[in-house]
Amino acid sequence: MRRFSLVIVVLLALVLVACAGDSDDSDSTQEPAPDQTPGSVPAGTLSPVYVHLQRDYETLLDSHRAISAIWEALAAGEQAQCGEYPDVLPPESISAEDDPAFETLADLLRRAAIGIEEAANLWRAECTYTRSNPPQDVINEGLLAVRGAGDLLEQAEQQLSGIQGTE
């Protein structure tokens, strides 16, 4: 039953990742919603670098949720199903585009991508073994990677919120 539940969680996470890539970007020119918070900026006036980094953040967040669910389940003693692996945004694709105002944010996102990539690669490697569960030291390594990436994503979220309020 646990294996079935984990499979469902992983599949739902993968569906969310897939749906995130299908979003329609045509809303960026619409008028701000009436309930928009004071001090926030309509999407059409944001820096293109900010918008790009915001999308990178959202992509990384989806990947992080998917791989984190696997490692957290393993840590709880459940079994995870091999076969589907979350796509991870390549760290080298994340850029502040030479804008010093966004360099710290881009660095946080790159470092988070490295951690997510490490956790995903560790899981891929673990799936090459025939054992039912990884050893505890491997689980700890996977947890460390996803939790470190999660901390970096939280810091990036704070930066994104701060930037949007001042743009």
C-alpha positions as CSV (number, residue, x, y, z in Angstrom):
1,M,0.0,0.0,0.0
2,R,2.9,2.4,0.8
3,R,4.5,1.7,-2.6
4,F,1.2,2.5,-4.3
5,S,0.8,5.8,-2.3
6,L,4.3,6.8,-3.2
7,V,3.8,6.1,-6.9
8,I,0.7,8.3,-6.8
9,V,2.6,11.1,-5.1
10,V,5.4,10.9,-7.6
11,L,3.0,10.8,-10.5
12,L,1.1,13.8,-9.2
13,A,4.4,15.7,-8.8
14,L,5.3,14.8,-12.4
15,V,1.9,16.0,-13.7
16,L,2.4,19.3,-11.9
17,V,5.9,19.6,-13.5
18,A,4.4,18.9,-16.9
19,C,1.5,21.3,-16.4
20,A,3.8,24.1,-15.3
21,G,5.5,24.1,-18.7
22,D,2.2,24.4,-20.5
23,S,1.3,27.8,-19.1
24,D,0.1,30.6,-21.4
25,D,2.3,33.7,-21.1
26,S,-0.3,36.0,-22.8
27,D,-1.5,37.3,-19.4
28,S,1.6,39.4,-18.9
29,T,0.1,42.4,-20.8
30,Q,-3.2,42.4,-18.9
31,E,-4.1,45.0,-16.4
32,P,-3.2,44.3,-12.8
33,A,-5.9,42.6,-10.8
34,P,-8.0,44.8,-8.6
35,D,-6.7,43.0,-5.5
36,Q,-3.1,43.5,-6.4
37,T,-1.1,44.5,-3.3
38,P,0.0,48.1,-3.0
39,G,3.7,48.6,-4.1
40,S,3.7,45.6,-6.4
41,V,4.3,46.1,-10.0
42,P,2.2,45.0,-13.0
43,A,3.9,42.1,-14.8
44,G,4.3,44.1,-18.0
45,T,6.7,46.6,-16.3
46,L,9.0,44.0,-14.7
47,S,12.5,43.6,-16.0
48,P,12.8,40.8,-18.5
49,V,15.7,39.4,-16.4
50,Y,13.4,39.3,-13.4
51,V,10.6,37.5,-15.4
52,H,13.1,34.9,-16.7
53,L,14.5,34.3,-13.2
54,Q,11.0,34.0,-11.8
55,R,10.2,31.3,-14.4
56,D,13.5,29.5,-13.6
57,Y,12.5,29.6,-9.9
58,E,9.1,28.1,-10.6
59,T,10.6,25.3,-12.8
60,L,13.1,24.5,-10.1
61,L,10.4,24.5,-7.4
62,D,8.4,21.9,-9.4
63,S,11.5,19.7,-9.9
64,H,12.4,20.1,-6.2
65,R,9.0,19.0,-5.1
66,A,9.2,15.9,-7.2
67,I,12.6,14.7,-6.2
68,S,12.1,15.7,-2.6
69,A,9.0,13.5,-2.4
70,I,11.1,10.6,-3.3
71,W,13.8,11.1,-0.8
72,E,11.4,12.1,2.0
73,A,9.4,8.9,1.4
74,L,12.6,6.8,1.4
75,A,13.6,8.4,4.7
76,A,10.2,7.5,6.1
77,G,10.9,3.8,5.3
78,E,8.7,3.7,2.2
79,Q,9.8,2.3,-1.2
80,A,10.0,4.5,-4.2
81,Q,9.4,3.5,-7.8
82,C,12.1,3.9,-10.4
83,G,11.5,4.9,-13.9
84,E,10.3,8.5,-13.9
85,Y,12.8,11.2,-13.0
86,P,12.1,14.9,-12.7
87,D,13.6,17.2,-15.3
88,V,16.0,19.6,-13.8
89,L,16.9,23.0,-15.2
90,P,20.6,23.0,-16.1
91,P,22.4,25.3,-13.6
92,E,24.4,26.8,-16.4
93,S,21.2,28.0,-18.1
94,I,20.4,30.3,-15.2
95,S,21.7,33.8,-15.8
96,A,21.4,37.4,-14.5
97,E,22.3,38.4,-18.1
98,D,25.1,40.7,-16.8
99,D,22.7,42.7,-14.7
100,P,24.3,43.1,-11.2
101,A,20.9,43.7,-9.6
102,F,20.0,40.1,-10.3
103,E,23.3,38.3,-9.8
104,T,22.6,37.2,-6.2
105,L,19.2,35.8,-7.2
106,A,20.7,34.0,-10.2
107,D,23.5,32.5,-8.0
108,L,20.9,31.2,-5.5
109,L,18.9,29.6,-8.3
110,R,22.1,28.0,-9.9
111,R,23.1,26.6,-6.5
112,A,19.6,25.2,-5.9
113,A,19.6,23.7,-9.4
114,I,22.9,22.0,-8.6
115,G,21.4,20.5,-5.4
116,I,18.3,19.3,-7.2
117,E,20.4,17.8,-10.0
118,E,22.6,16.0,-7.5
119,A,19.5,14.5,-5.7
120,A,18.0,13.5,-9.1
121,N,21.3,11.9,-10.3
122,L,21.7,10.1,-7.0
123,W,18.2,8.6,-7.4
124,R,18.9,7.6,-11.0
125,A,22.1,5.9,-9.9
126,E,20.3,4.2,-7.0
127,C,17.7,2.8,-9.5
128,T,20.5,0.8,-11.2
129,Y,20.7,-1.4,-8.1
130,T,18.4,-4.4,-7.5
131,R,18.1,-3.7,-3.8
132,S,14.7,-2.7,-2.4
133,N,15.9,0.4,-0.6
134,P,19.0,2.5,-0.6
135,P,21.4,2.3,2.4
136,Q,20.8,4.9,5.1
137,D,24.0,6.9,4.1
138,V,22.6,7.3,0.5
139,I,19.2,8.3,1.8
140,N,21.0,10.9,4.0
141,E,22.9,12.2,1.1
142,G,19.7,12.5,-1.0
143,L,18.0,14.3,1.9
144,L,20.9,16.7,2.4
145,A,20.8,17.6,-1.3
146,V,17.1,18.3,-1.5
147,R,16.9,20.1,1.8
148,G,19.8,22.3,0.9
149,A,18.2,23.1,-2.4
150,G,15.0,23.8,-0.6
151,D,16.7,26.3,1.7
152,L,18.2,28.1,-1.4
153,L,14.8,28.2,-3.1
154,E,13.3,29.8,0.0
155,Q,16.1,32.5,-0.1
156,A,15.4,33.0,-3.8
157,E,11.7,33.4,-3.1
158,Q,12.4,36.1,-0.5
159,Q,14.7,37.9,-3.1
160,L,12.0,37.6,-5.8
161,S,9.4,39.1,-3.4
162,G,11.7,41.9,-2.5
163,I,12.6,42.7,-6.1
164,Q,8.9,42.8,-7.2
165,G,8.0,45.2,-4.4
166,T,10.8,47.6,-5.5
167,E,10.7,47.4,-9.3
